């Protein structure tokens, strides 16, 4: 369980770093904004 979680976190961090390098973080920023809106919709 922990190994799978660790692999997922490393994959997400790697993807975010590649996005920051190639597209100046455009897609990572959009995903974070979308998650904030979802959180806001559920009242968190």
C-alpha positions, 0 to 999 in steps of 0.5 A: 500500500505504502509503496503504491502511494509512494510511486503515485506521488513520485509520478505526480511530482515528476509530471508536474516538473516536466510540465513546469519545464515544457509549458511553464506550468500551465497544465499543473496550474489549471489542475490545481485551480480545478481541484480548489473549485471542486473542494470549494463546491463540497464546502471544504 
